Amino acid sequence: FMILNPESTLNAITSFFNVMISGLGPIFEVVAFISFLVGLYFCFGKYGKIRLGNCKPEYSNFSYFAMMLLASLASAALYWSFTEWASYYQAPGLGMEPFSVEALESSLGYQFFHWGIVNQSMYTVMGVAIAYGVYVRKIPSFQTSAVCCAMLGEKVKGKTAIGKVIDFLVIFGILGALSSSLGLAVPLATGGLKQLFGIEATPAVQIGIIAFIAVVYSITAYLGTAKGMQVISNITSVVCVFFLLYVLFMGPTTFILKNIVNSMGHMIEKLPRMSLFTDPINNTGFPEAWTIYFVAFYLNYVAMMGIFIAKVSKGRTIREVAVYTMFIMTA
């Protein structure tokens, strides 16, 4: 249906998206902010010392960080990191004047916020919940439904009705999230191929890139986390670090360092305001287009990321999981 009626499909999806975002947007923001507060409690509260499994951590600190970071950010962040600040300069939030010095100074801070600590905290809460269920309460499955059913007092063995609904929503959310990620990654990759090698972005090339991504993922999944995802995450992270260092030292180094520190200060100062900004008076559409969209994007991935974080966090304490997912990944 989508292939035969692309325009009507897109219009219907856009209409549904706008209705959902305008209706549920404030609730999304509250959910994210409460997750942030819970995540802080995991970092500094009395439950932080609980160890998730009676063993030492399976992965080194670097591999642990690299796998979670690349699972969380990857292609979407690669695309937006170079362009997002310009959108905030042209049409800023918090009632700032477009194209003003304030809008420009805050633009990277807003970007830090959207990719940072508040949204990442939703992964923290889900990851801790699943890891605690599996490693401490000995629930025999990483499935979100199994953990939820056990918490609700239902029998884990066999599928309850609510368990089936949860599983469906998890898969549905992952499909939506991956569609969004591929929608950003494939044009980025085809654009790079054209720029570097003059290869046109034909449908065959686009399908080939999707197939390549699928093959790489399938091979790494088949090899297992230790031999597959850990290896590819370590290699990619090292490449990223060298790339960032290259940009830092070849670019306007002083400006970059000053802008990072200044933007971090802006994010810390305005964090509660940015988290709960709904723009009820001017109704510019900024929260719906950016902040609420990002929360929805993270919520799509939250079950899959929770399972992944739980799988790689065996032997870690709750505090370690929270600090890595919220503070180290944000940094």
Secondary structure as UniProt FT lines:
FT   TURN            2..4
FT   HELIX           6..44
FT   HELIX           46..49
FT   HELIX           61..72
FT   HELIX           74..80
FT   TURN            81..83
FT   HELIX           84..90
FT   TURN            94..95
FT   TURN            98..99
FT   HELIX           101..114
FT   HELIX           117..131
FT   HELIX           132..136
FT   HELIX           144..152
FT   HELIX           161..197
FT   HELIX           203..223
FT   HELIX           225..229
FT   HELIX           230..250
FT   HELIX           253..275
FT   TURN            280..282
FT   HELIX           286..289
FT   HELIX           291..312
FT   TURN            314..315
FT   HELIX           318..322
FT   HELIX           323..328
FT   HELIX           329..330
//
